[in-house]
Amino acid sequence: MISFGVLPDFALSIFNCLYICFWSCSTWNWKGYSIRYQYCGNSGPALVLVHGFGANSDHWRKNIPVLAQSHRVFSIDLIGYGYSDKPNPRELGVENFYSFETWGSQLNDFCKDVIGDKAFFICNSIGGLVGLQAAILEPQLCRGILLLNISLRMLHITKQPWFGRPLIKAFQNLLRNTELGKFFFKSVATPKAVKNILCQCYYDTSQVTDELVQAILLPGLEPGAVDVFLEFICYSAGPLPEELLPQVKCPVLVAWGDKDPWEPIELGKAYGNFDTVEDFVVLPNVGHCPQDEAPHLVNPLVESFVARHANV
């Protein structure tokens, strides 16, 4: 199996050219909303790649063509992110529209409507909670979940001291209901700010390229992105990973970049103790987004995990 870690640049370019004919981008109508997804490969088990907060399906661009050699690979933009529609939550009349329940339902419907089959969920950061929630809602659709640096949800209301909760709530209301929130969003929605944020969470900062910055930034400049951003950073409720993991029936593998400054591996290791988790894999010298920073480690991990459970 060829991986990005062993291909010289010229061979990688040829390899990508060969696969570009099969690597397509499309849209899916979900409940009246346009959802972007990318897909590649025409045989083997189905994989759905689920991005994290502020990211999109392009964050898997180093994984899609490699995994598609022996899998049907789908990478989806969760509603509110990437080039999927971004409905204004204030106009929907639904509390916490941008929630793991919404995204979990989206993921399951995608398996039924687009893939037409059950799938393995390969997830990064908050995408891990999406995958877990989807597997709990409709367990027959999920064959297994690989969690890459799943979000610990350190800002969850239950993880805050009781005396600080009113202050946190007040600050969230200030962001959502005043111009301060839009000002804050504008301050981070710039190439320089995005690059600085990525350099915080990538241990190997040479992987923070202009291409990556643009892939993350440009969808965030689309209409509605600011409302989604503010809605989610003010979302302190919903499930925690430790609440979801015991409810999952399918195999789960947890992998963690050990240099993640946002989700410390010392806390993440506790997830390896759940009965549903078959192993906890340490990814050395890698930050919060292993699939992009170290695809040479992640792609073989995905392949071996899927191979173990593809015939179950």
VENTA-V420871 format. One record per run of one state. SS is the DSSP state (H for helix, E for strand, L for the rest). FROM is the first residue (numbers start at 1). LEN is the number of residues. If there is no record, write none. Layout:
BEGIN
[[SS/FROM/LEN] [SS/FROM/LEN]]
END
This chain:
BEGIN
[[L/1/8] [H/9/12] [L/21/3] [E/24/7] [L/31/2] [E/33/8] [L/41/5] [E/46/5] [L/51/6] [H/57/11] [L/68/4] [E/72/5] [L/77/12] [H/89/4] [L/93/7] [H/100/16] [L/116/3] [E/119/6] [L/125/1] [H/126/12] [L/138/1] [H/139/3] [E/142/7] [L/149/8] [H/157/3] [L/160/2] [H/162/16] [L/178/1] [H/179/10] [L/189/2] [H/191/11] [L/202/3] [H/205/3] [L/208/2] [H/210/12] [L/222/3] [H/225/9] [L/234/7] [H/241/7] [L/248/3] [E/251/7] [L/258/7] [H/265/9] [L/274/3] [E/277/7] [L/284/6] [H/290/4] [L/294/1] [H/295/15] [L/310/3]]
END
